[in-house]
Each structure stands twice: as structure tokens, then as C-alpha cells.
């Protein structure tokens, strides 16, 4: 009950109900106005036509009787006929002579001996009289009135027949009809309000849950999920919200692991550096061994430098600050430059480099510095995980305007259950690459991002205990059209 009150007190919910009900009321009101008057007018026309038809039939019958009985109005058969028609039609039937004196009147309203209103007698002399009202006070209520002349045997006016009927389908009934329609509209509005309230409550409940969950997210609790009941737009939103919650929970886990990893990775080399430097300064480490420990300090310093560089690159990637300055260059120059950086390690492990004995240039269009970092990360992985006297193989091809470059190394490779995650941030396949003690799991993520910024793709392929291959695509060198001396375009 508290949740219902909370939702009903929400401004958005009240506004939704208000405008919904207002719209329904306006629609029903318009429909009422459109329907009441046409229906009323139609029934009035039909009633008038029916009254006129009845009066005409009665007048024709009396005219025929006059021809048979020498214009005698006071016939029992005529009076019986008039009384029968009055009962069957539910109407007031009157027969008057040429002076307007009533010779017959329905028993329910006996006006025999009285005179018809002058307006009726004068109108009948000119033809049929039709009116709606009390006919100058002749009737106490508004009636549909039709007066038709009665002819004698010679065809001359001998009097008239008046048929009058009181009916609810008249102009006086419009307010009543409108009132009935108003009641119907209000009942409909009440039903609509009820169903709308229930619908709005069910609709806004996931939104309320999402609001509560968002507050919990802000407090660091990412376990809350929204119950998805329907498959409509709100249901899709709730599903997307749950997916976002899963992503946030995953990112929070990654963040915590990242903080723990960074803390460990920074602490370990700094402790090593500090310990060895202190040992050299206080004489604990003899001078004959200082060069050895200084080389360790140098390696740890470089390790810190690589870590900081990766962190800076990651920060730029996440913030979208990476700017791609594309130029045309030979990717082989970058590869040879990277291999020179690993010359000592390649010699130590006696690794063989294959696939670089090609004569043509591999021209690409991209950011030289970013691609240098990408190839450096891939070669570093290859050197790191290639066993002693192993092979690192390069392969080049072209397809659909892209250069396809592969870097393959022999060795243990990557297990099938790990290969799909190797490009994820902070991911390390510990089972297949347990020797990767110093990696932060950022190198391949950076590679994928850089290649993606160039419009290419990078994939990983591996066969355990045989090889591991990384393949990426880069756009070929762009060709620009220049004008030669004879104004003909030529490619450069």
C-alpha cells in the first residue's frame, strides 16, 4: 500500500492520469455532442412524418365515409374508428367541423364541444398544419401536432382531423438525453481512471524499481536487478537496465582487480628497487656484485615505465583522447624497428624470424606511433611465449583495400576457452600463460582499440602446443590524384 501511495504522489504519474482522463472526457463529450443532436433531429423528423401520415390516413378514411353517408360526421362507425386509432397510435385524435368546433375527441382528453385554436383552423384551410408545442395553450405539454382537412362528398373542406402525440424525443428532451450521456461519460471516465491507474501502476513499478536500483548502484551495490514481467517497451528498458547492471558489476569487479593488480605491480618493482639501492648505499651488497643488482634495478625501472605507459594509453582510450594522425608509410620499417628493440632477447632465446624476406614495400595508411605500439605489444607477446629456439613468423597479404598482417609464434599457444577473452581489458590466460607474471592484461586490449581506430580488425587463432597467431588488418596507402602537365589526372 505504501508503494502505491508513493507512486500516486509522483508528479509524473498524476500528470499522466490527469491528461489521460481529460483526453477521454473531451473525446466522449465531443462524441456526445455529435451524436445527441443528430439522433434527436432524426427522431423528431420521423415522428413528425409519422404524425402527418396518421392524420392523413384518418382524414382519408373519414372523407370516404362522408361520400358513403352524405356527409354525416356523427356516425358511430366513424367515432369507433377514431377511438381505435387513438388507442393504437397512443395519440390524441380530434375531429372538428369547418368552424373548428370539436365533434370528437379521444376519451383520455375529452374536448368535445370546444373549439380548436384559431391558428389550427386557419392553417388547415390552406393545407396541412404541422407544429411542435402546446399550440397556444391548447395542450398542457409540448406535442407533435398534425391537422389535415376532411373533405365532404363534393370535395369541399368539411372540417379537419387533428392527431397530437407527446413524446420524449423532442427538443425538450435534449437536456435529459445530454444528462444521461454525461452520466455515461462519467462512469466511463471512472472505469478508465481505474484501469489507467492499474495500468500506470504496473507500468511505473519497473521504473520505480530502476530508480531504487540506481540509488543502490550509487552506493556501490550492484546486485539489484529489475523483475521483467512484460515484453513491451518498459520490459525492454528493464532488460537493458539489467544488462547495464551486469556490465557495471563486471566493470566493478574489473576495477577492483585492476586496483589490486596495479597496487601489486607497482609495489613489487618499487620494493625491489628500494631494497637493492639501500643495499648498495649501506654496503650490504659488495661492490663486486653491484653491477648485477643495478641491472635488476634497471629492468624493474623499465617494467615500471612500461606499466605507466600502458596506464596512460588505457586512460586515453577510455576518455576518447586518442588522436589518430594518419600518414602513408611502410609497415615493414615499423616491424624492423620493433625487432631491433628485442634483439638481445631474440639472441638469448635463439629465436628464428621468418617471413620478412620480401622485396616489396607494405604501404599502409595510419598513425605510425600507435601502430608501432600495437606491433610492439604483439611482438613482445610472441617473444615472451615462444620457447627456446622457437620460430616467430610474419605473413602479409591484401584483400579489399586492406593489408592483412599476421604474427605467429610457436609454443604452447592459448587454450580454446581462453582465446575469446584475450582482447578484454585486464584479462590474462593464467593456465596457458602462467609465465606471464609481469603482464597487466592491457597490451592486447590496446592493440584491438588501435586497430579499430584504423577501421581494421584483429583476431587470435591458436592450436595448443603448436602455435599462436594474431592477425590484423590495416587500410592500404591512399592514392591521391594529381594533375600532370597536360592536365590529365595521374595517380601518385
Secondary structure, DSSP 8 states (H G I E B T S, - for coil): -HHHHHHHT-HHHHHHHHHHHHHHHHHHHHHHHHHHHHHHHHHHHHHHHHHHHHHHHHHHHHHHHHHHTTS----HHHHHHHHHHHHHHTSEEEEEETTSBEEEE-GGG--TT-B--HHHHHHHHHS-EEEEE-TTTTSSS-EEEEEEEEE-TTSSEEEEEEEEE--SSSGGGHHHHHHHHHHHHHHHHHHHHHHHHHHHHHHHHHHHHHHHHHHHHHTT-----------SHHHHHHHHHHHHHHHHHHHHHHHHHHHHHHHHHHHHHHHHHHHHHHHHHTTSS-HHHHHHHHHHHHHHHHHHHHHHHHHHHHHHHHHT------EEEEHHHHHHHHHHHTHHHHHHTT-EEES----S--EEEE-HHHHHHHHHHHHHHHHHHS-TT-EEEEEEEEETTEEEEEEEEESS---HHHHTTTTSTT---TTTTTT--S--S-HHHHHHHHHHHTT--EEEEEETTTEEEEEEEEEB----EEE-TTS-EEE-
